[in-house]
Amino acid sequence: MQKKRLLGFALLALLTARAFGQDAGPWTINAVNDYRIVPNVTYSVANNYECKLDVYTKRTVTKPLPTVLLIHGGGWVAGTKEGAMMMALPYLEMGLAVVNVEYRLATSSLAPAAVEDCRLALRWVFKNAKQYGFDTTKIIVTGGSAGGHLALMTGMLDVADGFDMPKDWDYSGVQPKAAVIVNWFGITDVKDLLGGPNKQNYAVFWIGNQLNKDELAQRVSPLSYVRKTLPPILTIHGDKDGLVPYGQSVRFHAKLTAAGVPNQLITVPGGNHGGFSKSEMVRIYGAIKEFLKSNGIQ
């Protein structure tokens, strides 16, 4: 209960502070009345770990809302949903609902556990859509870094790919799927990070000392699942990123285009691993809004 109060107070304080700021939008002034927070909902239990999520949605829903499934980053080894809460704000301002997801980190379970969890979180959204007013035809999956990777995997995978737990994925004859994916500098080629010039310790840790490491890394790489039937994908990446090679997004964009998948790559010149300037963020969110609009989300 204390954590629930703290989460509510944190968002309330943030919205109140912005409401009195120079750039406050009309939505912030009454957000505390317009929105409700349902924190720490358990959507899965695996390896004695409770996977939890938070729901941010309007108190009164006259029609189902487009809904964002938000997945935090941290190299699959760190991070929390609370730490990603700021990423929810632009979508709340657009009038969307947000489901903020936590998953098993490498310290609890190695790859592909995080992928399995996030797929279950998507299933949870579909199973509970009526209760929370989610529009299951307009689900946006998003995240940054490892969260971007998991957003891609969550939105790109199919039941036949073998990650869905439990096996009775299909719910009431409807297979949960994303309408759009917004990928912030997510890893698209995990094997590329296990050795050589692009080696990253976080990727080595996530794969661990499992058998057939290269095969597993390829199996959990979005590049392995490019096909024409994918939802539209928007990727944002700085070309000076030192943790996730920008070249991965370039290759991914090219492969999506060749397959006929609607997609866009937004390059941030000189951009690092996030931390973009205010002007860049304004440009990026303008592009996100346009991307959502052009794909029937708003």
C-alpha positions in Angstrom: 0.0 0.0 0.0 2.9 2.4 0.8 4.4 1.8 -2.6 1.1 2.4 -4.2 0.8 5.8 -2.4 4.3 6.8 -3.3 3.7 6.0 -7.0 0.6 8.0 -7.0 2.2 10.9 -5.1 5.2 10.9 -7.5 3.0 11.3 -10.6 0.8 13.8 -8.9 3.8 15.9 -7.8 5.2 15.7 -11.4 1.9 16.8 -12.9 1.4 19.6 -10.4 4.9 20.9 -10.9 4.4 21.0 -14.7 0.9 22.5 -14.3 2.5 25.6 -12.7 5.3 25.7 -15.2 5.5 27.9 -18.2 5.0 25.1 -20.6 2.0 23.5 -18.8 -0.6 22.1 -21.2 -4.3 22.2 -20.3 -4.3 18.4 -19.7 -1.9 18.7 -16.8 -4.0 21.0 -14.7 -6.8 18.5 -14.3 -4.8 15.3 -14.8 -5.2 14.2 -11.2 -9.0 14.1 -11.8 -8.8 12.7 -15.3 -6.5 9.8 -14.8 -6.3 6.9 -12.4 -3.2 4.8 -11.5 -3.5 1.1 -10.8 0.0 0.0 -9.7 1.8 -3.3 -9.2 -0.6 -5.6 -10.9 0.9 -9.1 -11.1 0.6 -10.4 -14.7 2.8 -13.5 -14.4 4.8 -15.5 -11.8 7.9 -17.3 -13.0 11.0 -18.7 -11.2 9.4 -17.3 -8.0 9.4 -13.8 -9.4 6.3 -11.8 -9.6 6.2 -9.8 -12.9 4.2 -6.6 -12.3 2.9 -3.7 -14.3 1.2 -0.3 -13.7 -1.8 1.0 -15.5 -2.4 4.7 -16.2 -5.8 5.3 -17.8 -8.6 7.8 -17.7 -11.1 7.6 -14.9 -14.0 7.8 -17.3 -13.6 6.0 -20.6 -16.5 6.6 -23.0 -14.8 4.5 -25.7 -11.8 2.2 -25.7 -8.5 4.1 -25.7 -5.4 3.5 -27.8 -2.9 1.9 -25.4 0.8 2.0 -25.0 2.7 -1.0 -23.6 5.8 0.7 -22.2 8.9 -1.5 -21.5 11.9 -0.1 -19.5 15.5 -0.4 -20.5 18.7 -1.3 -18.6 20.5 -3.9 -20.7 18.2 -6.7 -19.5 20.2 -6.5 -16.2 18.9 -3.4 -14.5 16.0 -0.9 -14.5 12.5 -0.6 -13.2 9.1 0.4 -14.5 9.1 3.3 -12.1 12.3 4.6 -13.6 10.6 4.7 -17.0 7.5 6.5 -15.8 8.5 9.8 -17.4 8.2 8.1 -20.8 4.5 7.7 -20.2 3.8 11.4 -20.0 3.8 12.3 -23.7 1.4 9.5 -24.4 -0.9 10.5 -21.5 -0.9 14.0 -22.9 -2.1 12.5 -26.3 -5.0 11.0 -24.4 -3.7 7.4 -24.6 -3.7 4.8 -21.8 -0.3 3.4 -20.7 0.6 0.0 -19.3 4.1 0.2 -17.7 5.8 -3.2 -17.6 8.5 -4.8 -15.5 10.0 -8.2 -16.3 12.6 -10.7 -15.2 16.1 -9.3 -15.4 19.2 -11.4 -16.0 19.9 -11.5 -12.2 16.7 -13.6 -11.9 16.5 -15.4 -15.2 18.7 -15.4 -18.3 17.5 -15.0 -21.9 14.9 -15.5 -23.2 12.9 -14.9 -20.0 12.4 -11.2 -20.5 11.0 -11.8 -24.0 8.5 -14.4 -22.6 7.4 -12.0 -19.9 6.8 -9.1 -22.2 4.8 -11.3 -24.5 2.7 -12.3 -21.5 2.2 -8.6 -20.7 0.8 -8.0 -24.1 -1.5 -10.9 -23.6 -2.6 -9.4 -20.2 -3.5 -6.2 -22.0 -5.9 -8.1 -24.3 -7.3 -10.2 -21.5 -8.1 -7.1 -19.4 -9.0 -4.7 -22.1 -12.7 -4.4 -21.2 -12.0 -3.7 -17.5 -9.5 -0.9 -18.3 -10.9 0.4 -21.5 -8.0 -0.6 -23.8 -8.5 -0.5 -27.6 -6.9 -3.8 -28.6 -6.9 -2.7 -32.3 -4.6 0.2 -31.4 -1.8 -1.2 -29.2 1.5 0.7 -29.4 4.5 -1.2 -27.9 7.5 1.0 -27.0 10.7 1.1 -25.0 14.3 2.3 -25.0 17.6 0.3 -25.3 16.9 -3.2 -24.0 13.3 -2.0 -23.7 13.4 -1.1 -27.3 14.6 -4.6 -28.1 11.8 -6.1 -26.0 9.2 -3.8 -27.6 10.4 -5.1 -31.0 10.3 -8.7 -30.0 6.9 -8.3 -28.3 5.4 -6.7 -31.4 7.1 -8.7 -34.0 6.8 -12.3 -32.7 4.1 -14.7 -33.7 2.7 -17.7 -31.7 4.6 -20.0 -34.0 7.9 -18.5 -32.9 7.7 -20.4 -29.7 8.2 -17.7 -27.0 4.6 -17.6 -25.7 4.0 -18.9 -22.2 1.6 -20.4 -21.4 1.0 -22.3 -24.6 -2.7 -21.4 -24.8 -1.7 -17.9 -26.0 -4.8 -17.4 -28.2 -7.4 -15.7 -26.0 -11.1 -16.1 -27.1 -10.1 -16.6 -30.7 -8.1 -13.3 -30.8 -4.3 -13.4 -31.0 -2.8 -10.4 -29.2 -0.8 -8.2 -31.6 0.6 -4.8 -31.7 -0.6 -2.1 -34.1 2.6 0.0 -34.1 6.0 -0.3 -32.5 8.1 2.7 -31.4 11.7 1.6 -30.9 14.1 3.9 -29.1 17.7 2.7 -29.9 16.8 -0.9 -29.3 19.2 -3.8 -29.9 18.3 -5.6 -33.1 21.2 -8.0 -33.4 22.1 -9.6 -30.0 24.8 -11.9 -31.4 26.7 -8.8 -32.7 27.1 -7.7 -29.0 28.6 -11.0 -27.7 32.1 -10.5 -29.2 34.2 -8.4 -31.5 34.3 -4.6 -31.7 30.7 -4.2 -30.6 30.9 -6.5 -27.6 28.8 -5.3 -24.6 29.0 -6.9 -21.2 25.3 -6.5 -20.6 24.5 -8.7 -23.6 27.0 -11.3 -22.5 25.5 -11.4 -19.0 21.9 -11.7 -20.4 22.8 -14.7 -22.6 25.0 -16.2 -19.9 26.8 -19.5 -20.1 24.0 -21.3 -21.9 24.4 -23.9 -24.6 24.4 -22.8 -28.2 24.8 -19.1 -27.2 25.1 -17.9 -30.8 21.9 -19.7 -31.8 20.1 -18.3 -28.8 21.3 -14.8 -29.5 20.0 -15.0 -33.0 16.7 -16.4 -31.8 16.2 -13.4 -29.5 17.2 -10.8 -32.2 14.5 -8.8 -34.0 16.5 -9.0 -37.2 15.6 -12.7 -37.3 11.8 -12.0 -37.5 11.5 -9.4 -40.3 8.6 -10.3 -42.5 6.0 -8.5 -44.6 3.2 -9.0 -42.1 4.8 -6.9 -39.3 3.2 -3.8 -37.9 4.6 -0.4 -38.8 7.9 0.3 -36.9 9.4 3.7 -36.0 13.0 3.6 -34.8 14.9 6.5 -33.1 18.7 6.3 -32.7 21.6 8.6 -32.2 24.5 8.0 -34.6 27.1 8.3 -31.9 25.5 5.7 -29.5 28.2 3.9 -27.6 26.1 1.2 -26.1 23.9 0.1 -29.0 25.5 0.4 -32.4 23.7 2.8 -34.6 24.6 0.6 -37.5 22.1 -2.1 -36.2 19.2 0.3 -36.7 20.4 1.1 -40.2 20.6 -2.6 -41.1 17.2 -3.2 -39.5 15.6 -0.3 -41.3 17.0 -1.6 -44.6 15.8 -5.1 -44.0 12.3 -3.9 -43.0 12.1 -1.7 -46.2 13.2 -4.6 -48.4 10.5 -6.8 -46.8 7.8 -4.1 -47.5 7.2 -3.3 -43.8 6.1 0.4 -43.2 8.9 1.8 -41.2 10.9 5.0 -40.5 14.3 5.6 -39.0 14.8 8.9 -37.2 18.5 9.6 -36.8 19.7 12.0 -34.1 23.0 13.5 -35.5 25.7 13.3 -32.8 23.1 11.7 -30.5 24.4 9.3 -27.8 22.5 6.6 -26.0 19.4 8.7 -25.3 19.8 12.0 -23.4 18.7 13.9 -26.5 18.2 17.7 -26.4 14.9 19.3 -25.8 14.7 20.4 -29.5 15.5 16.9 -30.6 12.8 15.5 -28.3 10.2 17.9 -29.7 11.1 16.8 -33.2 11.0 13.2 -32.3 7.6 13.3 -30.5 6.2 15.3 -33.4 7.3 12.5 -35.7 5.8 9.9 -33.3 2.5 11.7 -33.4 2.5 11.9 -37.1 3.5 8.2 -37.4 0.7 7.2 -35.1 -1.8 9.3 -37.0 -0.7 8.0 -40.4 -1.2 4.5 -39.1 -4.7 5.0 -37.8 -3.9 5.3 -34.1 -5.3 8.8 -33.6 
